[in-house]
Amino acid sequence: MIRDRRIPVPRFLVDLSPLKKDLSYVKIENGVVRIGALTTLWEISRSTLHRDIRYAGFTDVFKKFGTMAIRFNATIGGNIASATQYSDYITLLLVYDARLRLESASGVREVSLEEFLVDKRTTIIKPNELITEISFREPPSGTSSAFIKFDRRELIIAGIVTGAFYLTKEGERVKDVRIAFDMVKERRIPGRARMTEECVIGKTLSESVLREAESCLEREMKRISDWWTSDEYRLDMSKTSLRRGLLLAEKRISSGVI
Ligand SMILES: Cc1cc2nc3c(=O)[nH]c(=O)nc-3n(C[C@H](O)[C@H](O)[C@H](O)COP(=O)(O)OP(=O)(O)OC[C@H]3O[C@@H](n4cnc5c(N)ncnc54)[C@H](O)[C@@H]3O)c2cc1C
């Protein structure tokens, strides 16, 4: 990026590793899941987020994330701060309604992940701030999630389409549903498909409801064409992801198996 002059040459490089011992954790306190921003993806994979069905999407993201070497070193805070539509933890954390703690020498503030993101590589973070923690409410029982990433191969992929799906069931009914994609509207950043969520909430995931959800997504989503693929193909794959993601989350809730 620097070599191609797509970002300016930084005047200083700051090594965050001395903060590692304080900002590397996954804990659940008073119904809130807290992840330290310097927690690596590998450390997350050793935590309860990869064992509890309510967080199943974390396992999906990890399995398709870059290479093992990257998973050992990349931090969840770095993935979020990168702020691209290919930042997989952003897409997933949007469906958990995550919040970020931003800290600087002048104080601490908390913002939602959604308001943090402005556009590709543009966020509301100030030059002197760090993301120190990611948090979200512990989901109720009867909840699970799924993350789907489509590409022409399985690994080291950016994803032609990525989607995250969060579902809470009450009996046969969908009590809560949250859906995010790598891109929903014009902004090249992950976002929630709220209109599609409205088409699913309170209903049973029958074939007709899934079809209705697909047509809601078609009305809500604006896909783009680029050298990778066409907007039409992206939209088709988004609808397929939606269907598969919702059904996978539902299956996980009923089977208890990730
Ligand atoms: C081959 C390859 C494959 C990849 N595959 C994937 C993939 O499948 N999915 C995916 O999502 N990404 C992928 N990536 C992107 C990359 O691995 C991630 O974005 C990574 O998580 C960055 O984390 P890091 O800790 O290394 O951050 P860094 O690279 O060190 O930092 C990234 C940016 O975030 C800033 N930053 C870092 N930590 C903080 C903080 N705590 N507070 C504020 N700013 C901060 C840095 O200043 C920098 O601007 C891939 C990258 C490569 C090279």
The ligand as an SDF file (V2000), in Angstrom:
LIG
                    3D

 53 58  0  0  0  0  0  0  0  0999 V2000
   -2.1620  -13.4360    2.6690 C   0  0  0  0  0  0  0  0  0  0  0  0
   -3.1860  -12.7020    3.4780 C   0  0  0  0  0  0  0  0  0  0  0  0
   -4.4260  -13.2720    3.6720 C   0  0  0  0  0  0  0  0  0  0  0  0
   -5.3960  -12.5880    4.4240 C   0  0  0  0  0  0  0  0  0  0  0  0
   -6.6050  -13.1740    4.5900 N   0  0  0  0  0  0  0  0  0  0  0  0
   -7.5580  -12.5210    5.2790 C   0  0  0  0  0  0  0  0  0  0  0  0
   -8.8460  -13.1180    5.4660 C   0  0  0  0  0  0  0  0  0  0  0  0
   -9.1130  -14.2470    5.0480 O   0  0  0  0  0  0  0  0  0  0  0  0
   -9.7750  -12.4000    6.1480 N   0  0  0  0  0  0  0  0  0  0  0  0
   -9.5300  -11.1540    6.6410 C   0  0  0  0  0  0  0  0  0  0  0  0
  -10.4100  -10.5740    7.2490 O   0  0  0  0  0  0  0  0  0  0  0  0
   -8.3110  -10.5720    6.4880 N   0  0  0  0  0  0  0  0  0  0  0  0
   -7.3300  -11.2200    5.8300 C   0  0  0  0  0  0  0  0  0  0  0  0
   -6.1010  -10.6380    5.6750 N   0  0  0  0  0  0  0  0  0  0  0  0
   -5.8640   -9.2870    6.2370 C   0  0  0  0  0  0  0  0  0  0  0  0
   -5.0980   -9.2650    7.5750 C   0  0  0  0  0  0  0  0  0  0  0  0
   -4.5930  -10.4930    7.9660 O   0  0  0  0  0  0  0  0  0  0  0  0
   -5.9010   -8.6650    8.6690 C   0  0  0  0  0  0  0  0  0  0  0  0
   -6.4530   -7.4430    8.4290 O   0  0  0  0  0  0  0  0  0  0  0  0
   -5.1650   -8.6880   10.0070 C   0  0  0  0  0  0  0  0  0  0  0  0
   -6.1510   -9.0820   10.8920 O   0  0  0  0  0  0  0  0  0  0  0  0
   -4.4990   -7.4310   10.4710 C   0  0  0  0  0  0  0  0  0  0  0  0
   -4.2210   -7.5810   11.8610 O   0  0  0  0  0  0  0  0  0  0  0  0
   -2.8510   -7.1540   12.5150 P   0  0  0  0  0  0  0  0  0  0  0  0
   -2.9880   -7.3910   13.9660 O   0  0  0  0  0  0  0  0  0  0  0  0
   -1.7110   -7.8020   11.8040 O   0  0  0  0  0  0  0  0  0  0  0  0
   -2.8790   -5.5890   12.2150 O   0  0  0  0  0  0  0  0  0  0  0  0
   -1.7820   -4.7210   11.4980 P   0  0  0  0  0  0  0  0  0  0  0  0
   -1.5670   -5.2190   10.1060 O   0  0  0  0  0  0  0  0  0  0  0  0
   -0.6180   -4.5670   12.4060 O   0  0  0  0  0  0  0  0  0  0  0  0
   -2.5690   -3.3420   11.4480 O   0  0  0  0  0  0  0  0  0  0  0  0
   -3.5750   -3.1110   10.4970 C   0  0  0  0  0  0  0  0  0  0  0  0
   -4.0140   -1.6410   10.6590 C   0  0  0  0  0  0  0  0  0  0  0  0
   -4.7340   -1.5040   11.8590 O   0  0  0  0  0  0  0  0  0  0  0  0
   -4.1030   -0.5620   12.7370 C   0  0  0  0  0  0  0  0  0  0  0  0
   -4.2430   -1.1570   14.0720 N   0  0  0  0  0  0  0  0  0  0  0  0
   -3.8140   -2.3810   14.4770 C   0  0  0  0  0  0  0  0  0  0  0  0
   -4.1970   -2.6190   15.7540 N   0  0  0  0  0  0  0  0  0  0  0  0
   -4.8950   -1.4980   16.1520 C   0  0  0  0  0  0  0  0  0  0  0  0
   -5.5680   -1.1310   17.3680 C   0  0  0  0  0  0  0  0  0  0  0  0
   -5.6230   -1.9420   18.4220 N   0  0  0  0  0  0  0  0  0  0  0  0
   -6.1610    0.0840   17.4180 N   0  0  0  0  0  0  0  0  0  0  0  0
   -6.1360    0.9260   16.3490 C   0  0  0  0  0  0  0  0  0  0  0  0
   -5.5210    0.6340   15.1710 N   0  0  0  0  0  0  0  0  0  0  0  0
   -4.9220   -0.5710   15.0850 C   0  0  0  0  0  0  0  0  0  0  0  0
   -2.6680   -0.4460   12.2460 C   0  0  0  0  0  0  0  0  0  0  0  0
   -2.1450    0.8270   12.5440 O   0  0  0  0  0  0  0  0  0  0  0  0
   -2.8550   -0.6330   10.7430 C   0  0  0  0  0  0  0  0  0  0  0  0
   -3.2910    0.5560   10.1430 O   0  0  0  0  0  0  0  0  0  0  0  0
   -5.1110  -11.3080    4.9660 C   0  0  0  0  0  0  0  0  0  0  0  0
   -3.8380  -10.7500    4.7900 C   0  0  0  0  0  0  0  0  0  0  0  0
   -2.8700  -11.4360    4.0660 C   0  0  0  0  0  0  0  0  0  0  0  0
   -1.5080  -10.8130    3.9110 C   0  0  0  0  0  0  0  0  0  0  0  0
  1  2  1  0
  2  3  1  0
  2 52  2  0
  3  4  2  0
  4  5  1  0
  4 50  1  0
  5  6  2  0
  6  7  1  0
  6 13  1  0
  7  8  2  0
  7  9  1  0
  9 10  1  0
 10 11  2  0
 10 12  1  0
 12 13  2  0
 13 14  1  0
 14 15  1  0
 14 50  1  0
 15 16  1  0
 16 17  1  0
 16 18  1  0
 18 19  1  0
 18 20  1  0
 20 21  1  0
 20 22  1  0
 22 23  1  0
 23 24  1  0
 24 25  2  0
 24 26  1  0
 24 27  1  0
 27 28  1  0
 28 29  2  0
 28 30  1  0
 28 31  1  0
 31 32  1  0
 32 33  1  0
 33 34  1  0
 33 48  1  0
 34 35  1  0
 35 36  1  0
 35 46  1  0
 36 37  1  0
 36 45  1  0
 37 38  2  0
 38 39  1  0
 39 40  1  0
 39 45  2  0
 40 41  1  0
 40 42  2  0
 42 43  1  0
 43 44  2  0
 44 45  1  0
 46 47  1  0
 46 48  1  0
 48 49  1  0
 50 51  2  0
 51 52  1  0
 52 53  1  0
M  END
$$$$
